[in-house]
Amino acid sequence: MTMPAAEKRNDEDVQCMLAKELQLKHRAPVQMITVIDSKTAPLPNALEVAQGRAKPADMTGNHKVIICSEEQFKIFQLPQLKPLGKFKLTAFEGARVRKIAIVNFVSKSDDNYSENCVACLSNLGELSVYTIPGLRRQVMHPCIKKEDINGIASFLFSPRGEGFYLQSSSEFARVTLSARVIVEPRCRVQIEEGNRPPLPVEQPVETKEEPPAEAAANALNEVKEEAGVIEEPETKLVEESPKKTSAEEVTDKLEKTDLNESNPCDHSADITIDSVKDHTQTGNGSATIEHNAALEKKLAEIESPIINELTAE
């Protein structure tokens, strides 16, 4: 291709002549053709260079061309078109290329170190990264379901290793292959001076100094509360028991005497008759039944004259 000088562009035409022809044997559709310099960096766009958004191309050293089709990637030496390497995606993985781009990955710890790699999205929804010029696969991650045809068709790569696609008709998803570029949103709103509300002024809190004795007592109480120890104040409760009649006193003495004779346990006096029945049935059952019958008979003999006296009155 011959291009005239800038002052002769209106008079002379741009001339282009076929020099060499390259034909791929597998005859798959070509997805991308990119020329890279000796540092494996793709040549910048002429418009970006003219506007100052990109550095001029490095024309020193040998250039290479990367040709990526749906089935495989190939790299050739320029200008001889000597093959340097290839990677057969369909033969090894059974997948086809849907989206592909050259991506610049910057180191997470060093801003001055970066690598240019080939990023690819297959029809299975898998993202993979390949080195230049060796074309060795570094990573592969599942990203989109293979049934999501709209998501795969709308996928786009950014120069920094990000990916954007339509997750639905109203949702836009963002992914990344770079460790430096994260998907966490970092947004900020710039507010003019004077529009921000004033910060609240913290008032000093007055603290009263306690005597050492009171402070020690309070600290001891706090420790007891944390440990779950509850101290109850010592109070003496005096309950006045109702006066009993002579018949009731006799009945109580008889019950205590019989219970002490039948059950030698110390705590049997505090157990009611019902509980004594249940407790003593585990031992000698016949003796317990006879004792209860005798006790009921004695109670009936004592209560009958008392009831008669009350009835007569």
C-alpha positions as CSV (number, residue, x, y, z in Angstrom):
1,M,0.0,0.0,0.0
2,T,1.4,3.4,-1.1
3,M,0.1,6.5,0.5
4,P,1.1,10.0,-0.8
5,A,2.3,12.8,1.4
6,A,-0.2,15.0,3.2
7,E,0.3,17.9,0.8
8,K,-0.2,15.7,-2.2
9,R,-3.2,13.8,-0.9
10,N,-5.6,15.7,-3.1
11,D,-3.6,15.2,-6.3
12,E,-2.3,11.6,-5.9
13,D,-4.3,8.4,-5.2
14,V,-3.6,5.8,-2.6
15,Q,-2.3,2.7,-4.4
16,C,-2.7,-0.8,-3.1
17,M,-1.2,-3.9,-4.7
18,L,-1.7,-7.6,-3.7
19,A,1.6,-8.9,-2.3
20,K,0.8,-12.3,-0.7
21,E,-2.3,-14.3,-0.1
22,L,-3.0,-16.5,2.9
23,Q,-5.8,-19.1,2.9
24,L,-6.7,-21.2,5.9
25,K,-7.2,-24.9,5.2
26,H,-10.0,-25.4,7.7
27,R,-12.0,-22.6,5.9
28,A,-13.7,-21.4,9.1
29,P,-15.0,-17.8,9.3
30,V,-12.3,-15.4,10.5
31,Q,-13.2,-13.5,13.7
32,M,-10.2,-11.2,14.1
33,I,-6.9,-10.1,12.4
34,T,-4.5,-8.0,14.5
35,V,-0.9,-6.9,13.9
36,I,1.4,-6.8,16.9
37,D,4.8,-5.2,17.3
38,S,8.0,-6.8,18.7
39,K,6.7,-6.2,22.3
40,T,3.4,-8.2,21.6
41,A,1.4,-4.9,21.8
42,P,-1.3,-4.4,19.1
43,L,-0.8,-1.5,16.8
44,P,-2.9,1.5,18.0
45,N,-5.7,3.0,16.0
46,A,-4.5,5.9,13.8
47,L,-7.4,8.1,15.0
48,E,-6.6,7.6,18.7
49,V,-2.9,8.5,17.9
50,A,-4.0,11.7,16.1
51,Q,-6.2,12.7,19.1
52,G,-3.4,11.9,21.6
53,R,-5.3,9.1,23.3
54,A,-2.7,6.4,22.3
55,K,1.0,6.3,21.8
56,P,2.4,6.1,18.3
57,A,3.1,2.6,16.9
58,D,6.5,1.0,17.6
59,M,7.9,0.3,14.1
60,T,11.2,-1.3,15.3
61,G,11.7,-5.0,15.2
62,N,9.7,-7.7,13.6
63,H,5.9,-7.5,13.5
64,K,3.5,-10.4,13.7
65,V,-0.1,-11.0,12.7
66,I,-2.6,-13.0,14.7
67,I,-5.5,-14.5,12.7
68,C,-8.3,-15.9,14.8
69,S,-11.1,-18.0,13.3
70,E,-14.0,-19.8,14.9
71,E,-12.0,-23.0,15.2
72,Q,-8.4,-22.0,15.8
73,F,-5.8,-19.2,16.4
74,K,-2.7,-18.8,14.3
75,I,0.3,-16.4,14.5
76,F,2.5,-15.6,11.5
77,Q,5.8,-13.7,11.1
78,L,5.7,-10.6,8.9
79,P,6.4,-10.0,6.1
80,Q,7.3,-13.6,5.2
81,L,4.0,-15.0,6.7
82,K,6.0,-17.8,8.4
83,P,3.8,-19.7,10.9
84,L,5.0,-19.4,14.5
85,G,2.3,-21.2,16.4
86,K,-1.4,-22.2,16.6
87,F,-4.1,-23.4,19.0
88,K,-7.0,-25.6,17.8
89,L,-9.9,-24.7,20.0
90,T,-12.5,-26.9,18.3
91,A,-10.3,-29.9,18.0
92,F,-9.4,-29.8,21.7
93,E,-12.5,-28.4,23.4
94,G,-15.3,-29.0,20.9
95,A,-16.2,-25.3,21.1
96,R,-16.3,-22.4,18.7
97,V,-15.2,-18.8,19.1
98,R,-18.0,-16.2,19.4
99,K,-16.2,-13.1,20.7
100,I,-12.4,-12.5,20.8
101,A,-10.1,-9.5,21.5
102,I,-6.6,-8.5,22.5
103,V,-6.6,-7.4,26.2
104,N,-3.9,-5.7,28.2
105,F,-3.6,-7.1,31.8
106,V,-1.8,-4.8,34.2
107,S,-0.1,-6.3,37.3
108,K,-1.9,-5.8,40.6
109,S,1.2,-4.9,42.5
110,D,3.3,-3.1,39.8
111,D,1.8,-0.5,37.5
112,N,4.8,-0.6,35.1
113,Y,4.3,-4.3,34.3
114,S,1.6,-5.5,31.9
115,E,1.0,-8.4,29.4
116,N,-1.1,-8.6,26.2
117,C,-3.2,-11.7,25.8
118,V,-6.0,-13.1,23.7
119,A,-9.3,-13.2,25.5
120,C,-12.0,-15.5,24.0
121,L,-15.6,-16.3,24.6
122,S,-16.8,-19.6,23.2
123,N,-20.3,-20.8,22.3
124,L,-20.4,-22.8,25.5
125,G,-20.3,-19.5,27.5
126,E,-16.7,-20.1,28.7
127,L,-14.1,-17.3,29.0
128,S,-10.4,-18.2,28.3
129,V,-7.1,-16.3,28.1
130,Y,-4.2,-17.2,25.8
131,T,-0.6,-15.9,25.9
132,I,1.1,-14.1,23.0
133,P,3.0,-15.3,21.0
134,G,3.0,-18.8,22.5
135,L,-0.8,-19.1,22.4
136,R,-0.9,-21.2,25.7
137,R,-4.1,-21.1,27.6
138,Q,-3.7,-19.5,31.1
139,V,-7.2,-19.6,32.6
140,M,-10.7,-20.7,31.7
141,H,-13.9,-19.8,33.6
142,P,-17.6,-20.5,32.9
143,C,-19.4,-17.2,32.5
144,I,-22.7,-17.5,30.6
145,K,-25.1,-20.4,30.2
146,K,-24.8,-21.9,26.7
147,E,-28.6,-21.7,26.4
148,D,-28.3,-17.9,26.7
149,I,-27.9,-17.0,23.1
150,N,-28.6,-13.3,23.5
151,G,-26.0,-12.9,26.3
152,I,-23.3,-14.6,24.2
153,A,-24.2,-12.6,21.1
154,S,-24.2,-9.2,23.0
155,F,-20.9,-9.9,24.8
156,L,-18.1,-7.2,24.5
157,F,-14.5,-7.1,25.7
158,S,-12.9,-4.0,27.1
159,P,-9.2,-3.2,26.6
160,R,-8.6,-3.8,30.4
161,G,-10.0,-7.3,30.6
162,E,-13.6,-6.6,31.5
163,G,-16.7,-8.1,29.8
164,F,-20.2,-6.7,29.4
165,Y,-23.3,-8.5,28.2
166,L,-27.1,-8.4,28.4
167,Q,-28.2,-10.7,31.2
168,S,-31.8,-10.0,30.3
169,S,-33.9,-7.5,28.4
170,S,-33.5,-5.0,31.3
171,E,-30.2,-6.1,33.0
172,F,-26.6,-5.3,32.1
173,A,-23.9,-7.6,33.6
174,R,-20.2,-6.9,34.0
175,V,-17.5,-9.4,34.5
176,T,-13.7,-9.2,34.7
177,L,-10.7,-11.4,33.9
178,S,-8.1,-9.1,35.5
179,A,-7.0,-9.2,39.1
180,R,-6.5,-5.5,39.1
181,V,-9.8,-4.4,37.7
182,I,-12.5,-5.6,40.1
183,V,-16.3,-5.5,39.5
184,E,-17.0,-3.7,42.8
185,P,-18.7,-0.4,42.0
186,R,-16.7,2.5,43.2
187,C,-18.8,5.7,42.7
188,R,-18.7,9.1,44.2
189,V,-20.8,12.3,44.0
190,Q,-19.0,15.6,43.8
191,I,-20.7,18.3,46.0
192,E,-19.9,21.9,45.8
193,E,-18.5,23.7,48.9
194,G,-21.2,24.8,51.3
195,N,-23.8,22.3,50.2
196,R,-22.7,19.6,52.6
197,P,-24.6,19.7,55.9
198,P,-22.4,20.5,58.9
199,L,-21.1,17.7,61.1
200,P,-22.7,17.3,64.5
201,V,-20.6,18.7,67.4
202,E,-19.9,16.2,70.0
203,Q,-20.4,17.5,73.5
204,P,-18.0,16.4,76.3
205,V,-19.5,14.0,78.7
206,E,-19.1,14.9,82.4
207,T,-17.8,12.1,84.6
208,K,-18.1,12.1,88.3
209,E,-15.3,10.7,90.3
210,E,-16.4,8.1,92.8
211,P,-14.7,7.3,96.1
212,P,-12.4,4.3,96.0
213,A,-14.7,2.2,98.2
214,E,-17.8,2.8,96.1
215,A,-15.9,2.3,92.9
216,A,-14.6,-1.1,94.2
217,A,-18.2,-2.1,95.3
218,N,-19.6,-1.1,91.9
219,A,-16.9,-3.1,90.1
220,L,-17.6,-6.1,92.2
221,N,-21.4,-5.9,91.5
222,E,-20.7,-5.6,87.7
223,V,-18.5,-8.8,87.9
224,K,-21.2,-10.6,89.7
225,E,-23.9,-9.5,87.2
226,E,-21.7,-10.7,84.3
227,A,-21.1,-14.1,86.1
228,G,-24.9,-14.4,86.7
229,V,-24.6,-14.4,90.5
230,I,-27.7,-12.7,92.1
231,E,-27.6,-11.8,95.8
232,E,-30.9,-11.5,97.6
233,P,-31.1,-9.2,100.6
234,E,-31.2,-11.0,103.9
235,T,-34.7,-10.6,105.2
236,K,-36.5,-12.5,107.9
237,L,-40.0,-13.4,106.9
238,V,-42.3,-14.3,109.9
239,E,-45.5,-16.0,109.0
240,E,-48.2,-16.4,111.5
241,S,-49.6,-19.9,111.4
242,P,-53.3,-20.2,112.1
243,K,-54.4,-21.6,115.4
244,K,-55.3,-25.3,115.1
245,T,-58.1,-27.0,117.1
246,S,-57.5,-29.8,119.5
247,A,-58.7,-32.4,117.0
248,E,-56.4,-31.1,114.3
249,E,-53.4,-31.2,116.7
250,V,-54.2,-34.8,117.6
251,T,-54.5,-35.8,114.0
252,D,-51.1,-34.2,113.1
253,K,-49.3,-35.9,116.1
254,L,-50.8,-39.3,115.1
255,E,-49.8,-38.9,111.4
256,K,-46.2,-37.9,112.4
257,T,-45.9,-40.8,114.8
258,D,-47.1,-43.4,112.3
259,L,-45.0,-42.0,109.4
260,N,-41.9,-42.0,111.5
261,E,-42.4,-45.6,112.6
262,S,-43.2,-46.9,109.1
263,N,-40.6,-44.9,107.1
264,P,-37.2,-44.5,108.8
265,C,-36.1,-41.9,106.2
266,D,-35.4,-38.3,107.5
267,H,-37.4,-36.6,104.8
268,S,-40.5,-38.8,105.0
269,A,-42.2,-36.3,107.4
270,D,-42.3,-33.7,104.6
271,I,-43.9,-35.9,102.0
272,T,-47.7,-36.0,101.6
273,I,-49.8,-39.2,101.9
274,D,-50.2,-39.5,98.1
275,S,-46.5,-39.2,97.5
276,V,-45.8,-41.7,100.3
277,K,-48.1,-44.2,98.6
278,D,-46.3,-43.9,95.3
279,H,-42.8,-44.0,96.9
280,T,-43.4,-47.0,99.2
281,Q,-45.1,-49.1,96.5
282,T,-41.7,-49.8,94.9
283,G,-40.7,-51.7,98.1
284,N,-43.0,-54.0,100.2
285,G,-46.5,-53.5,98.6
286,S,-48.6,-55.5,101.1
287,A,-47.1,-53.8,104.2
288,T,-47.8,-50.4,102.7
289,I,-51.5,-51.3,102.0
290,E,-52.0,-52.6,105.6
291,H,-50.3,-49.5,107.1
292,N,-52.5,-47.1,105.1
293,A,-55.7,-49.0,106.0
294,A,-54.7,-48.9,109.7
295,L,-54.0,-45.2,109.5
296,E,-57.4,-44.4,107.8
297,K,-59.1,-46.4,110.6
298,K,-57.4,-44.5,113.4
299,L,-58.3,-41.2,111.7
300,A,-62.0,-42.2,111.4
301,E,-62.1,-43.2,115.1
302,I,-60.6,-39.8,116.2
303,E,-62.7,-37.7,113.8
304,S,-66.1,-39.3,114.5
305,P,-66.5,-38.0,118.2
306,I,-65.3,-34.6,117.2
307,I,-67.8,-34.4,114.3
308,N,-70.6,-35.6,116.7
309,E,-69.7,-32.9,119.2
310,L,-69.8,-30.2,116.5
311,T,-73.1,-31.5,115.3
312,A,-74.6,-31.5,118.8
313,E,-73.5,-27.9,119.3
